[in-house]
Amino acid sequence: MTGAWEVPDALREQHERGEIGGRTVQITGAGEVECARYEPAPLADGRVRIRTVRSAVSSGTELTYYGRAASNVKLHKHWNEALRLFEAGRPGIPYPVTLGYRAAGEVVASEHPDAPVGLRVYGKWRHTELTSMPAAQAAQQRLADGLSWDDGVDVAHMGPIGVNAVAFAEGAHVGHPAVVFGAGVVGLITAQIARADGADPVHVVDRLPGRLDIARSLGLDVLDPASVDDISAALKMRHGPEAIPIAWECTGSPLALHESIRTVRRRGAVIAVGFYQGEAAGLFLGDEFHHNGVRLIAGMIGNLHQSQSWPSLQRRTIDLALAGPLRLGGLPRLTVPVEEVARGFEALARPAEVLQVALAYD
């Protein structure tokens, strides 16, 4: 590849495994994002090479690695797998850091009939032009006819985040009002899945009018906290104090987590889906959490519900997207060439204007 960069030590194993190649997004030690170019490693036996067509940036997890004030715990502490504890002393991830788990592309090199050249696939690979995976996995992750590339980037991981979060409700939401805090991509997907499962109505709370407009376009009930003195009181006066069994917190804000706790009924449940950074300022556990016996459930995707597996989460996402109750690729996005990834990350600092950013590899 003309102009290929030398592979840094921090990325050598990824490169040798065939996980990155060609134009590749990485975060530097200064917290800046750039597009590098790496010669792809030889394709190992039993694997196929995939050319990425589209990937999308997670405006939650990935932005915690970005900027001089990057907050991701793995940049500051090390994960002790044996104890399942974070320990101070050294970072768990060295720079440069490659990112990404929302991607779709096509097979461009294969000797396996079940995953031929031209097969459209979805996956959780990094923001990189060329990646590889086992042929059997590529065959299992075929992107269904009727789904676009922009749909495909959310089949492997983002859709499953919502399916998994709703599974933690254990059906308590069916036939009842439910509330989703946050009209980002995770919140919008979770709200659609909760509605498809039988919650009625599904309220979406967000402070950004543009995001509420998107939720409204999906047929969801929207609430702007600025329009009432007390959002939780307004919901309870509308439906009754015992009416709302489940709320999903999808912003990662401790303030929103506190409001979620205030919103559900006595012995209701709040399913925490967001990625919380730093100390939990604004969360008062001696208030409604204590007096109403609210259950707080970690419903993040790293904690799969016992009834689910990655294939089942992905199948449910595909079924809902094909049948119509779940809009994925139709959610607004700013699409930029991968070489302009820095412009894309800068745009995510304007959440009132930009819901999400996708990268094109044309």
Rosetta blueprint (number, residue, H / E / L):
1 M L
2 T L
3 G L
4 A L
5 W L
6 E L
7 V L
8 P L
9 D H
10 A H
11 L H
12 R H
13 E H
14 Q H
15 H H
16 E H
17 R L
18 G L
19 E L
20 I L
21 G L
22 G E
23 R E
24 T E
25 V E
26 Q E
27 I E
28 T L
29 G L
30 A L
31 G L
32 E L
33 V E
34 E E
35 C E
36 A E
37 R E
38 Y E
39 E L
40 P L
41 A L
42 P L
43 L L
44 A L
45 D L
46 G L
47 R E
48 V E
49 R E
50 I E
51 R E
52 T E
53 V E
54 R E
55 S E
56 A E
57 V L
58 S L
59 S L
60 G L
61 T L
62 E H
63 L H
64 T H
65 Y H
66 Y L
67 G L
68 R L
69 A L
70 A L
71 S L
72 N L
73 V H
74 K H
75 L H
76 H L
77 K E
78 H E
79 W E
80 N E
81 E L
82 A L
83 L L
84 R L
85 L E
86 F E
87 E E
88 A E
89 G L
90 R L
91 P L
92 G L
93 I L
94 P L
95 Y L
96 P L
97 V E
98 T E
99 L L
100 G L
101 Y L
102 R L
103 A E
104 A E
105 G E
106 E E
107 V E
108 V E
109 A E
110 S L
111 E L
112 H L
113 P L
114 D L
115 A L
116 P L
117 V L
118 G L
119 L L
120 R E
121 V E
122 Y E
123 G E
124 K L
125 W L
126 R L
127 H L
128 T E
129 E L
130 L E
131 T E
132 S E
133 M E
134 P E
135 A H
136 A H
137 Q H
138 A H
139 A H
140 Q H
141 Q L
142 R E
143 L L
144 A L
145 D L
146 G L
147 L L
148 S L
149 W H
150 D H
151 D H
152 G H
153 V L
154 D L
155 V L
156 A L
157 H L
158 M H
159 G H
160 P H
161 I H
162 G H
163 V H
164 N H
165 A H
166 V H
167 A H
168 F L
169 A L
170 E L
171 G L
172 A L
173 H L
174 V L
175 G L
176 H L
177 P L
178 A E
179 V E
180 V E
181 F E
182 G L
183 A L
184 G L
185 V H
186 V H
187 G H
188 L H
189 I H
190 T H
191 A H
192 Q H
193 I H
194 A H
195 R H
196 A H
197 D H
198 G L
199 A L
200 D L
201 P L
202 V E
203 H E
204 V E
205 V E
206 D L
207 R L
208 L L
209 P H
210 G H
211 R H
212 L H
213 D H
214 I H
215 A H
216 R H
217 S H
218 L L
219 G L
220 L L
221 D E
222 V E
223 L E
224 D L
225 P H
226 A H
227 S H
228 V L
229 D L
230 D L
231 I H
232 S H
233 A H
234 A H
235 L H
236 K H
237 M H
238 R H
239 H H
240 G L
241 P L
242 E L
243 A L
244 I L
245 P L
246 I E
247 A E
248 W E
249 E E
250 C L
251 T L
252 G L
253 S L
254 P H
255 L H
256 A H
257 L H
258 H H
259 E H
260 S H
261 I H
262 R H
263 T H
264 V L
265 R L
266 R L
267 R L
268 G L
269 A E
270 V E
271 I E
272 A E
273 V L
274 G L
275 F L
276 Y L
277 Q L
278 G L
279 E L
280 A L
281 A L
282 G L
283 L L
284 F L
285 L L
286 G L
287 D L
288 E H
289 F H
290 H H
291 H H
292 N L
293 G L
294 V L
295 R E
296 L E
297 I E
298 A E
299 G L
300 M L
301 I L
302 G L
303 N L
304 L L
305 H L
306 Q L
307 S L
308 Q L
309 S L
310 W H
311 P H
312 S H
313 L H
314 Q H
315 R H
316 R H
317 T H
318 I H
319 D H
320 L H
321 A H
322 L H
323 A H
324 G L
325 P L
326 L L
327 R L
328 L L
329 G L
330 G L
331 L L
332 P L
333 R L
334 L E
335 T E
336 V E
337 P E
338 V H
339 E H
340 E H
341 V H
342 A H
343 R H
344 G H
345 F H
346 E H
347 A H
348 L L
349 A L
350 R L
351 P L
352 A L
353 E L
354 V L
355 L L
356 Q L
357 V E
358 A E
359 L E
360 A E
361 Y L
362 D L
